């Protein structure tokens, strides 16, 4: 599902017009930790195309990459505080399904860009 080419495409779509795009890419591409492609996609999603957010989430990921994964991939669940232990299972699973669909739709939007 994730590839280096997809990460580069999304980064370019979001930041290629920035005057310091090459420097931003170096900072971003230097992130090489566990699950780096997945983490990089999460950072890009959370950045919303804003340089300050990109740099912020790179630093957050260096501290604990699981935070950016959770915020990007499960925004509804993270914002609700619901877990499988404090919510009806069907409601919890439906929320996770919505989170999965929103993330897949975000990625698909970039795959459609020529």
C-alpha positions in Angstrom: 0.0 0.0 0.0 2.8 2.4 0.8 5.8 3.1 -1.4 8.7 5.6 -1.5 7.3 6.8 -4.8 3.9 7.6 -3.3 5.6 9.5 -0.4 7.6 11.5 -2.8 4.6 12.3 -5.0 2.6 13.5 -2.0 5.5 15.5 -0.7 6.0 17.1 -4.1 2.3 17.9 -4.5 2.2 19.6 -1.1 5.6 21.3 -1.0 7.2 21.5 -4.4 6.3 25.2 -4.8 7.9 26.1 -1.5 11.2 28.1 -2.1 13.0 25.7 0.3 11.4 22.5 -1.0 14.8 20.8 -1.4 15.8 21.6 2.2 12.4 20.5 3.4 12.7 17.2 1.5 16.2 16.6 3.1 14.8 17.1 6.6 11.8 15.0 5.8 13.6 12.2 4.0 16.2 12.0 6.8 13.5 10.6 9.0 14.4 6.9 9.0 12.9 5.0 11.8 10.6 2.1 12.3 7.9 2.0 9.7 9.3 5.0 8.0 7.1 5.0 4.9 4.0 4.8 7.0 5.2 7.4 9.4 6.2 9.8 6.5 2.7 9.5 5.1 1.2 10.3 8.5 3.5 13.3 8.8 2.4 14.6 5.4 -1.3 14.1 6.2 -1.0 15.9 9.5 1.1 18.7 7.9 -1.9 19.8 5.7 0.7 21.3 3.3 2.0 23.7 5.9 5.8 23.9 6.5 5.5 24.6 10.2 3.3 21.6 10.7 5.6 19.4 8.6 8.6 20.3 10.8 6.6 20.0 14.0 5.3 16.5 13.1 8.8 15.3 12.0 10.0 16.2 15.5 7.0 14.6 17.2 7.7 11.4 15.2 11.3 11.4 16.2 10.2 11.4 19.8 7.4 8.8 19.4 6.4 7.8 15.9 3.2 6.1 17.2 1.7 9.5 18.0 1.7 10.7 14.4 0.4 7.3 13.2 -2.5 7.4 15.6 -3.4 11.1 14.9 -3.3 10.6 11.1 -4.8 7.1 10.8 -7.4 7.3 13.6 -8.5 10.9 14.0 -12.0 10.2 15.1 -11.0 7.5 17.5 -8.2 9.6 19.0 -10.5 12.6 19.4 -13.3 10.7 21.0 -11.4 8.9 23.7 -13.4 5.8 22.9 -11.8 2.4 23.1 -13.1 -1.1 22.7 -13.2 -1.3 26.5 -15.4 1.8 27.2 -17.7 1.7 24.1 -20.1 -0.8 22.5 -18.1 -3.0 20.2 -20.2 -2.3 17.1 -19.9 1.5 17.6 -16.1 1.3 18.2 -15.6 -0.9 15.1 -17.7 1.4 13.0 -15.6 4.4 14.1 -12.4 2.5 13.2 -13.9 1.7 9.8 -14.7 5.4 9.2 -11.1 6.3 10.2 -9.7 3.7 7.8 -11.9 5.0 4.9 -10.9 8.6 5.5 -7.2 7.7 5.4 -7.6 5.6 2.3 -9.5 8.4 0.6 -6.8 10.9 1.5 -4.1 8.6 -0.1 -6.3 7.8 -3.1 -6.6 11.5 -3.8 -2.9 11.8 -4.4 -2.8 8.6 -6.5 -5.2 10.2 -8.9 -2.9 13.2 -9.5 -1.1 12.7 -12.8 
